[in-house]
Amino acid sequence: MSLALGFEVVKGGIIKIFYFILTSICPSDRNMAWFRLIGFFVIVLGYPFLGFGQAEFQKSIKLSYERGPMLSNGTDWGDQIKDGFQYHAVDVQLGWKKFENTPYNHLYRYPIFGFGINSTLNYSSEIGRPQAIYGFMDIPFSISGQNRKISFGYFTQLGLGFNLKPFDELENPDNQYIGSKVNCYVNVGLNSTIKLSERMDVKTSFGFKHFSNGSTKRPNAGINLFPVNLGVHVKLGELIPIPQEKPLIPEKALKSFWNLALYTGIKNYEVGEETYFRGGLGINYLIEPKYKYRFGLGFDMFWAQGMESRNPGETFSIRDQTSLAIVGSWEWQVTEKLYVPIGLGAYLYRNELNQEITWFYERIGARYRFDNNMFAGMQIKAHKAKADFFEFTVGYTIPSK
Protein backbone atom coordinates (compact mmCIF):
# COMPACT_ATOMS: atom_id res chain seq x y z
CA MET A 1 0.00 0.00 0.00
CA SER A 2 1.39 3.43 -0.98
CA LEU A 3 1.84 6.18 1.63
CA ALA A 4 -0.77 8.38 -0.04
CA LEU A 5 -3.28 5.51 -0.11
CA GLY A 6 -2.51 4.79 3.54
CA PHE A 7 -3.33 8.39 4.48
CA GLU A 8 -6.64 8.13 2.61
CA VAL A 9 -7.52 5.02 4.62
CA VAL A 10 -6.70 6.89 7.86
CA LYS A 11 -8.82 9.82 6.72
CA GLY A 12 -11.80 7.57 5.96
CA GLY A 13 -11.40 5.85 9.33
CA ILE A 14 -11.48 9.18 11.16
CA ILE A 15 -14.75 10.16 9.50
CA LYS A 16 -16.28 6.79 10.42
CA ILE A 17 -15.24 7.26 14.06
CA PHE A 18 -16.88 10.69 14.18
CA TYR A 19 -20.00 9.32 12.52
CA PHE A 20 -20.22 6.47 15.03
CA ILE A 21 -19.93 8.79 18.03
CA LEU A 22 -22.41 11.32 16.70
CA THR A 23 -25.08 8.89 15.47
CA SER A 24 -24.77 5.56 17.25
CA ILE A 25 -24.09 6.99 20.71
CA CYS A 26 -26.21 10.15 20.54
CA PRO A 27 -29.86 9.71 21.51
CA SER A 28 -32.40 9.54 18.73
CA ASP A 29 -35.04 11.87 20.16
CA ARG A 30 -35.91 15.08 18.38
CA ASN A 31 -34.40 17.29 21.05
CA MET A 32 -30.93 16.08 20.05
CA ALA A 33 -31.37 16.45 16.29
CA TRP A 34 -29.61 19.79 16.14
CA PHE A 35 -26.58 18.32 17.90
CA ARG A 36 -26.38 15.82 15.07
CA LEU A 37 -26.45 18.79 12.72
CA ILE A 38 -23.57 20.40 14.65
CA GLY A 39 -21.66 17.15 14.41
CA PHE A 40 -22.29 16.97 10.68
CA PHE A 41 -20.79 20.40 10.15
CA VAL A 42 -17.83 19.51 12.40
CA ILE A 43 -17.17 16.56 10.09
CA VAL A 44 -17.68 18.56 6.89
CA LEU A 45 -15.46 21.41 8.07
CA GLY A 46 -12.90 18.99 9.46
CA TYR A 47 -12.55 16.92 6.30
CA PRO A 48 -10.53 19.52 4.36
CA PHE A 49 -8.40 19.91 7.48
CA LEU A 50 -7.27 16.32 6.92
CA GLY A 51 -5.71 17.20 3.57
CA PHE A 52 -1.96 16.68 3.39
CA GLY A 53 -0.74 19.29 0.95
CA GLN A 54 -0.21 22.35 3.17
CA ALA A 55 3.20 22.55 4.83
CA GLU A 56 2.76 25.56 7.13
CA PHE A 57 0.71 23.53 9.64
CA GLN A 58 1.46 20.17 11.18
CA LYS A 59 -1.96 18.57 11.32
CA SER A 60 -2.66 15.71 13.69
CA ILE A 61 -5.29 13.44 15.15
CA LYS A 62 -5.53 12.03 18.66
CA LEU A 63 -7.73 9.08 19.62
CA SER A 64 -8.00 8.38 23.34
CA TYR A 65 -9.85 6.66 26.15
CA GLU A 66 -10.38 8.14 29.59
CA ARG A 67 -11.86 7.20 32.93
CA GLY A 68 -11.96 8.65 36.42
CA PRO A 69 -14.03 9.44 39.49
CA MET A 70 -16.89 11.87 39.82
CA LEU A 71 -16.65 14.35 42.68
CA SER A 72 -19.58 14.45 45.10
CA ASN A 73 -20.79 17.71 46.63
CA GLY A 74 -21.07 16.00 50.02
CA THR A 75 -24.86 15.64 50.12
CA ASP A 76 -26.73 12.34 50.45
CA TRP A 77 -28.18 12.63 46.94
CA GLY A 78 -24.76 13.69 45.59
CA ASP A 79 -23.06 10.65 47.12
CA GLN A 80 -25.77 8.38 45.77
CA ILE A 81 -25.31 9.60 42.19
CA LYS A 82 -21.51 9.54 42.43
CA ASP A 83 -21.45 5.97 43.74
CA GLY A 84 -23.73 4.80 40.93
CA PHE A 85 -21.79 6.43 38.08
CA GLN A 86 -18.56 5.07 36.58
CA TYR A 87 -17.06 7.52 34.09
CA HIS A 88 -15.64 5.97 30.89
CA ALA A 89 -15.30 8.01 27.69
CA VAL A 90 -13.72 8.18 24.24
CA ASP A 91 -12.23 11.35 22.79
CA VAL A 92 -11.24 12.38 19.25
CA GLN A 93 -9.19 15.51 18.55
CA LEU A 94 -8.14 17.17 15.30
CA GLY A 95 -5.28 19.59 15.87
CA TRP A 96 -2.85 21.85 14.07
CA LYS A 97 0.53 23.24 15.07
CA LYS A 98 1.54 26.39 13.22
CA PHE A 99 5.25 26.65 12.42
CA GLU A 100 5.47 30.27 11.36
CA ASN A 101 8.31 31.67 13.46
CA THR A 102 6.37 34.52 15.08
CA PRO A 103 6.70 35.99 18.59
CA TYR A 104 3.52 34.35 19.92
CA ASN A 105 4.30 30.95 18.40
CA HIS A 106 7.74 31.04 19.99
CA LEU A 107 6.61 32.46 23.35
CA TYR A 108 4.08 29.63 23.70
CA ARG A 109 6.52 27.03 22.34
CA TYR A 110 4.54 26.15 19.20
CA PRO A 111 1.25 24.99 20.78
CA ILE A 112 -1.40 22.76 19.21
CA PHE A 113 -4.85 24.26 18.60
CA GLY A 114 -7.86 22.32 17.38
CA PHE A 115 -11.29 20.93 18.10
CA GLY A 116 -12.57 17.64 19.45
CA ILE A 117 -15.53 15.56 20.48
CA ASN A 118 -15.89 13.63 23.71
CA SER A 119 -18.50 10.98 24.54
CA THR A 120 -19.18 9.07 27.73
CA LEU A 121 -19.60 5.37 26.96
CA ASN A 122 -21.91 4.35 29.79
CA TYR A 123 -25.40 5.70 30.41
CA SER A 124 -26.52 6.87 33.86
CA SER A 125 -30.21 6.92 34.74
CA GLU A 126 -29.60 10.12 36.77
CA ILE A 127 -27.22 12.20 34.64
CA GLY A 128 -27.49 10.62 31.18
CA ARG A 129 -24.52 10.17 28.84
CA PRO A 130 -22.50 13.44 28.92
CA GLN A 131 -20.96 14.44 25.59
CA ALA A 132 -19.15 17.54 24.36
CA ILE A 133 -17.86 19.34 21.29
CA TYR A 134 -15.00 21.70 22.16
CA GLY A 135 -12.02 23.74 21.07
CA PHE A 136 -8.69 23.08 22.73
CA MET A 137 -5.20 24.47 23.26
CA ASP A 138 -2.25 22.20 24.12
CA ILE A 139 0.85 24.13 25.24
CA PRO A 140 4.22 22.38 25.82
CA PHE A 141 6.52 23.47 28.65
CA SER A 142 9.56 23.86 26.36
CA ILE A 143 10.59 23.95 22.70
CA SER A 144 13.66 21.72 22.97
CA GLY A 145 11.77 19.25 25.16
CA GLN A 146 9.49 18.35 22.25
CA ASN A 147 12.42 16.62 20.55
CA ARG A 148 13.04 14.37 23.55
CA LYS A 149 11.62 10.93 24.22
CA ILE A 150 9.32 12.29 26.95
CA SER A 151 7.94 15.82 27.17
CA PHE A 152 5.32 17.63 29.24
CA GLY A 153 2.76 20.40 28.90
CA TYR A 154 -0.68 21.66 29.89
CA PHE A 155 -4.01 21.98 28.11
CA THR A 156 -7.37 23.76 28.20
CA GLN A 157 -10.64 22.78 26.55
CA LEU A 158 -13.79 24.88 26.25
CA GLY A 159 -16.98 23.93 24.48
CA LEU A 160 -20.59 22.79 24.54
CA GLY A 161 -21.72 19.88 26.71
CA PHE A 162 -24.91 18.05 25.86
CA ASN A 163 -26.90 14.81 26.18
CA LEU A 164 -27.19 15.16 29.96
CA LYS A 165 -30.35 14.10 31.79
CA PRO A 166 -31.44 17.15 33.80
CA PHE A 167 -33.29 17.45 37.08
CA ASP A 168 -37.01 16.80 36.91
CA GLU A 169 -39.17 17.07 39.99
CA LEU A 170 -41.16 13.96 39.06
CA GLU A 171 -38.97 11.84 36.76
CA ASN A 172 -35.43 12.66 37.95
CA PRO A 173 -35.60 14.31 41.39
CA ASP A 174 -32.26 12.98 42.68
CA ASN A 175 -30.12 14.80 40.11
CA GLN A 176 -29.59 18.29 41.47
CA TYR A 177 -26.21 18.57 39.76
CA ILE A 178 -27.62 19.73 36.42
CA GLY A 179 -30.87 21.47 35.48
CA SER A 180 -30.47 21.57 31.68
CA LYS A 181 -29.63 19.29 28.76
CA VAL A 182 -27.16 21.79 27.29
CA ASN A 183 -24.22 23.04 29.37
CA CYS A 184 -20.83 24.67 29.19
CA TYR A 185 -17.95 22.17 29.07
CA VAL A 186 -14.51 22.95 30.55
CA ASN A 187 -11.49 20.67 30.93
CA VAL A 188 -8.02 21.75 32.14
CA GLY A 189 -5.00 19.73 33.14
CA LEU A 190 -1.45 18.48 32.59
CA ASN A 191 -0.21 16.06 29.96
CA SER A 192 2.85 14.06 28.95
CA THR A 193 4.00 12.85 25.54
CA ILE A 194 6.03 9.70 24.90
CA LYS A 195 7.53 9.69 21.41
CA LEU A 196 7.24 6.32 19.62
CA SER A 197 8.45 7.64 16.27
CA GLU A 198 8.66 10.92 14.39
CA ARG A 199 5.01 10.46 13.39
CA MET A 200 3.37 8.76 16.37
CA ASP A 201 3.20 9.53 20.12
CA VAL A 202 1.48 8.13 23.17
CA LYS A 203 -0.13 10.90 25.23
CA THR A 204 -1.37 10.73 28.80
CA SER A 205 -3.12 13.44 30.77
CA PHE A 206 -4.83 14.17 34.06
CA GLY A 207 -7.36 16.95 34.37
CA PHE A 208 -10.39 18.54 35.98
CA LYS A 209 -13.57 18.37 33.87
CA HIS A 210 -16.67 20.44 34.60
CA PHE A 211 -20.21 20.65 33.18
CA SER A 212 -22.34 23.66 34.19
CA ASN A 213 -25.08 25.87 32.75
CA GLY A 214 -24.05 29.01 34.63
CA SER A 215 -27.39 29.24 36.52
CA THR A 216 -29.42 29.49 33.32
CA LYS A 217 -31.62 26.75 34.78
CA ARG A 218 -31.52 25.52 38.35
CA PRO A 219 -30.49 23.34 40.07
CA ASN A 220 -26.90 23.79 38.94
CA ALA A 221 -24.40 22.33 41.40
CA GLY A 222 -22.35 21.26 38.35
CA ILE A 223 -20.78 17.91 37.45
CA ASN A 224 -17.08 17.58 38.30
CA LEU A 225 -14.88 14.75 37.02
CA PHE A 226 -11.19 13.89 37.41
CA PRO A 227 -10.34 11.73 34.39
CA VAL A 228 -7.05 10.11 33.41
CA ASN A 229 -6.66 10.01 29.62
CA LEU A 230 -4.53 7.64 27.50
CA GLY A 231 -4.34 8.03 23.74
CA VAL A 232 -2.42 7.79 20.50
CA HIS A 233 -1.41 10.99 18.71
CA VAL A 234 -0.54 10.77 15.00
CA LYS A 235 0.94 13.54 12.85
CA LEU A 236 -0.66 13.75 9.42
CA GLY A 237 0.95 14.64 6.12
CA GLU A 238 4.44 16.00 5.71
CA LEU A 239 6.51 15.99 8.90
CA ILE A 240 7.70 19.50 9.72
CA PRO A 241 10.54 20.13 12.21
CA ILE A 242 10.00 22.61 15.04
CA PRO A 243 12.02 25.81 14.46
CA GLN A 244 14.93 25.87 16.90
CA GLU A 245 16.15 29.40 16.17
CA LYS A 246 14.54 32.14 18.21
CA PRO A 247 12.75 34.69 15.99
CA LEU A 248 13.58 38.35 16.20
CA ILE A 249 11.16 39.57 18.87
CA PRO A 250 11.05 43.39 18.99
CA GLU A 251 11.28 45.04 22.39
CA LYS A 252 7.75 45.56 23.60
CA ALA A 253 6.75 49.19 23.77
CA LEU A 254 4.25 50.04 26.49
CA LYS A 255 0.74 50.33 25.05
CA SER A 256 -2.59 51.27 26.61
CA PHE A 257 -6.20 50.59 25.65
CA TRP A 258 -9.81 51.25 26.57
CA ASN A 259 -12.18 48.26 26.48
CA LEU A 260 -15.93 48.92 26.14
CA ALA A 261 -18.03 45.78 26.67
CA LEU A 262 -21.69 44.74 26.59
CA TYR A 263 -22.58 41.65 28.67
CA THR A 264 -25.74 39.66 27.92
CA GLY A 265 -27.10 36.48 29.49
CA ILE A 266 -29.97 34.80 31.27
CA LYS A 267 -30.45 33.64 34.85
CA ASN A 268 -32.82 31.30 36.66
CA TYR A 269 -33.20 32.30 40.32
CA GLU A 270 -35.31 29.44 41.70
CA VAL A 271 -35.98 25.85 40.64
CA GLY A 272 -39.09 25.66 38.48
CA GLU A 273 -39.44 29.44 38.15
CA GLU A 274 -39.04 31.72 35.13
CA THR A 275 -35.70 32.62 33.54
CA TYR A 276 -34.82 36.33 33.22
CA PHE A 277 -32.40 38.51 31.31
CA ARG A 278 -29.16 39.37 33.11
CA GLY A 279 -26.62 41.73 31.59
CA GLY A 280 -24.48 44.80 31.95
CA LEU A 281 -21.89 47.22 30.65
CA GLY A 282 -18.16 47.43 31.33
CA ILE A 283 -15.39 49.94 30.75
CA ASN A 284 -11.73 49.17 31.46
CA TYR A 285 -8.42 50.94 31.01
CA LEU A 286 -5.60 48.49 30.34
CA ILE A 287 -1.86 48.71 29.80
CA GLU A 288 0.16 46.15 27.83
CA PRO A 289 3.77 45.95 29.09
CA LYS A 290 4.45 42.45 27.67
CA TYR A 291 3.34 40.33 24.73
CA LYS A 292 1.57 37.86 27.01
CA TYR A 293 -0.66 40.05 29.13
CA ARG A 294 -2.54 43.28 29.74
CA PHE A 295 -3.87 44.54 33.06
CA GLY A 296 -5.85 47.47 34.39
CA LEU A 297 -8.89 48.83 36.24
CA GLY A 298 -12.45 49.66 35.31
CA PHE A 299 -16.12 49.63 36.21
CA ASP A 300 -18.98 47.18 35.65
CA MET A 301 -22.68 47.95 35.89
CA PHE A 302 -25.17 45.05 35.94
CA TRP A 303 -28.93 44.93 35.49
CA ALA A 304 -31.32 42.17 36.63
CA GLN A 305 -34.71 41.81 34.99
CA GLY A 306 -37.90 40.75 36.76
CA MET A 307 -37.56 42.18 40.27
CA GLU A 308 -41.34 42.70 40.61
CA SER A 309 -42.16 39.27 39.14
CA ARG A 310 -39.70 37.54 41.44
CA ASN A 311 -40.86 39.48 44.48
CA PRO A 312 -44.60 40.14 44.00
CA GLY A 313 -46.20 42.84 46.07
CA GLU A 314 -43.00 44.87 46.48
CA THR A 315 -41.87 48.04 44.73
CA PHE A 316 -38.32 48.54 43.45
CA SER A 317 -36.26 51.42 42.12
CA ILE A 318 -33.76 51.35 39.27
CA ARG A 319 -30.98 51.13 41.86
CA ASP A 320 -32.55 47.93 43.28
CA GLN A 321 -32.36 46.34 39.84
CA THR A 322 -28.73 47.33 39.21
CA SER A 323 -25.33 46.94 40.79
CA LEU A 324 -22.08 48.84 40.31
CA ALA A 325 -18.57 47.54 40.84
CA ILE A 326 -14.93 48.45 40.40
CA VAL A 327 -13.04 45.66 38.70
CA GLY A 328 -9.40 44.72 38.26
CA SER A 329 -8.80 43.10 34.88
CA TRP A 330 -6.04 40.91 33.50
CA GLU A 331 -5.92 39.57 29.93
CA TRP A 332 -3.79 36.55 29.10
CA GLN A 333 -2.87 37.07 25.45
CA VAL A 334 -2.58 33.59 23.85
CA THR A 335 -2.25 34.74 20.22
CA GLU A 336 -2.50 38.11 18.52
CA LYS A 337 -6.30 37.66 18.42
CA LEU A 338 -7.24 35.12 21.11
CA TYR A 339 -7.06 35.98 24.81
CA VAL A 340 -8.40 34.94 28.22
CA PRO A 341 -10.04 37.73 30.28
CA ILE A 342 -9.75 37.36 34.06
CA GLY A 343 -11.35 39.78 36.49
CA LEU A 344 -11.88 40.37 40.18
CA GLY A 345 -14.56 42.90 41.05
CA ALA A 346 -15.71 44.61 44.25
CA TYR A 347 -19.27 45.94 44.44
CA LEU A 348 -19.82 49.60 45.26
CA TYR A 349 -23.45 48.64 45.75
CA ARG A 350 -25.43 45.44 45.12
CA ASN A 351 -28.74 43.71 45.88
CA GLU A 352 -28.81 40.23 47.41
CA LEU A 353 -32.29 39.70 45.92
CA ASN A 354 -30.39 39.41 42.61
CA GLN A 355 -28.25 36.67 44.22
CA GLU A 356 -25.18 38.87 44.41
CA ILE A 357 -24.31 36.96 47.54
CA THR A 358 -20.81 38.33 48.28
CA TRP A 359 -19.23 41.78 48.12
CA PHE A 360 -16.87 40.59 45.37
CA TYR A 361 -17.07 38.48 42.20
CA GLU A 362 -14.78 36.65 39.80
CA ARG A 363 -14.74 36.42 36.00
CA ILE A 364 -12.93 34.16 33.52
CA GLY A 365 -13.58 33.23 29.90
CA ALA A 366 -12.33 33.47 26.35
CA ARG A 367 -12.49 36.27 23.78
CA TYR A 368 -11.43 36.88 20.19
CA ARG A 369 -10.37 40.30 18.92
CA PHE A 370 -11.08 41.04 15.26
CA ASP A 371 -9.03 43.21 12.88
CA ASN A 372 -11.44 46.14 13.31
CA ASN A 373 -10.86 46.19 17.12
CA MET A 374 -14.23 44.58 17.78
CA PHE A 375 -14.15 41.60 20.15
CA ALA A 376 -16.57 38.86 21.16
CA GLY A 377 -16.49 36.05 23.67
CA MET A 378 -18.00 34.34 26.67
CA GLN A 379 -17.15 34.54 30.38
CA ILE A 380 -18.54 33.11 33.57
CA LYS A 381 -19.25 35.59 36.39
CA ALA A 382 -19.30 33.97 39.82
CA HIS A 383 -19.39 34.62 43.56
CA LYS A 384 -16.91 32.45 45.47
CA ALA A 385 -16.81 30.12 42.44
CA LYS A 386 -20.64 29.82 42.48
CA ALA A 387 -21.97 30.80 39.04
CA ASP A 388 -23.96 34.01 38.69
CA PHE A 389 -24.46 33.95 34.91
CA PHE A 390 -22.71 33.38 31.60
CA GLU A 391 -21.71 36.69 30.00
CA PHE A 392 -22.00 36.57 26.22
CA THR A 393 -19.91 39.60 25.37
CA VAL A 394 -19.35 41.95 22.46
CA GLY A 395 -17.21 45.06 22.65
CA TYR A 396 -14.72 47.45 21.15
CA THR A 397 -11.08 48.20 22.00
CA ILE A 398 -9.83 51.76 21.63
CA PRO A 399 -6.04 52.12 21.46
CA SER A 400 -4.99 55.02 23.64
CA LYS A 401 -2.75 57.66 22.04
C-alpha positions, 0 to 999 in steps of 0.5 A, a space after each residue: 500500500 502506498 503512503 498516499 493511499 494509507 493516508 486516505 484510509 486513515 482519513 476515511 477511518 477518522 470520518 467513520 469514528 466521528 459518525 459512530 460517536 455522533 449517530 450511534 451513541 447520541 440519543 435519537 429523540 428530536 431534542 438532540 437532532 440539532 446536535 447531530 447537525 452540529 456534528 455533521 458540520 464539524 465533520 464537513 469542516 474537518 474533512 478539508 483539514 485532513 488534507 496533506 498538501 499544506 506545509 505551514 501547519 502540522 496537522 494531527 489526530 488524537 484518539 483516546 480513552 479516559 476514565 476517572 471518578 466523579 466528585 460528590 458535593 457532600 450531600 446524600 443525593 450527591 453521594 448516591 449519584 456519584 457511587 452509581 456512576 462510573 465515568 468511561 469516555 472516548 475522545 477524538 481531537 483534530 489539531 494543528 501546530 503552526 510553524 510560522 516563526 512569530 513571537 507568539 508561536 515562539 513564546 508559547 513554544 509552538 502549541 497545538 490548537 484544534 477541536 474535538 468531540 468527547 463521549 461518555 460510553 456508559 449511560 446513567 439513569 440520573 445524569 445521562 450520557 454526557 458528551 461535548 464538542 469543544 475547542 482546545 489548546 495544548 501548550 508544551 513546557 519547552 521547545 527543545 523538550 518536544 524533541 526528547 523521548 518524553 515531554 510535558 505540557 498543559 491543556 485547556 478545553 472549552 466547548 458545549 456539553 450536551 446529552 445530559 439528563 437534567 433534574 425533573 421534579 417527578 422523573 429525575 428528582 435525585 439529580 440536582 447537579 444539572 438542570 439543563 440538557 445543554 451546558 458549558 464544558 470545561 477541561 483543564 490539566 497536565 499532559 505528557 508525551 512519549 515519542 514512539 516515532 517521528 510520526 506517532 506519540 502516546 499521550 497521557 493526561 490528568 485533568 479537571 472536567 466540569 459541566 455547568 449551565 451558569 445558573 441558566 436553569 436551576 439546580 446547577 451544582 455542576 458535574 465535576 470529574 477527574 479523568 485520566 486520559 490515555 491516547 495515540 497521537 498521530 501527525 498527518 501529512 508531511 513531517 515539519 521540524 519545530 524551528 529551533 532558532 529564536 525569531 527576532 522579537 522586537 522590544 515591547 513598547 508600552 501600550 494602553 487601551 480602553 475596552 468597552 463591553 456589553 454583557 448579555 445572558 440569562 439567569 434562573 433564580 429558583 428551581 421551576 421558576 421563570 428565567 430572566 435577562 441578566 446583563 451589563 456594561 463594562 469599561 476598562 483601562 488596560 496597559 500592555 507591558 508584555 506580549 503575554 498580558 494586559 492589566 488594568 482597572 475599570 467599572 462594571 454595571 449590571 442589570 437584573 430583569 424581573 424584580 417585581 415578578 420575582 418578588 410580588 407585592 413589592 416596589 423597586 427602584 432602578 438602583 434595586 435592579 442594578 449593581 455597580 462595581 470596580 473591577 481589576 482586569 487581566 488579559 492573558 494574550 494567547 495569540 494576537 487575536 485570542 485571549 483569556 479575560 480574568 477579572 476580580 470585582 468589588 461591588 460599590 453597591 449590590 442587591 442580594 435579591 439578585 443573588 449577588 451573595 458576596 461583596 466581590 465576584 470573579 470572571 474568567 472566559 475566552 475572547 477573540 479580537 477582530 481586525 477592526 478592534 471589535 471583540 466577542 467572547 463568553 465569560 462566567 461571572 461567579 461569587 466564590 466560584 458559584 456561578 452568577 451567569 454566563 456573559 456573552 460579550 461583544 465590545 470594542 477596543 480603543 487604542 490610547 494615544 
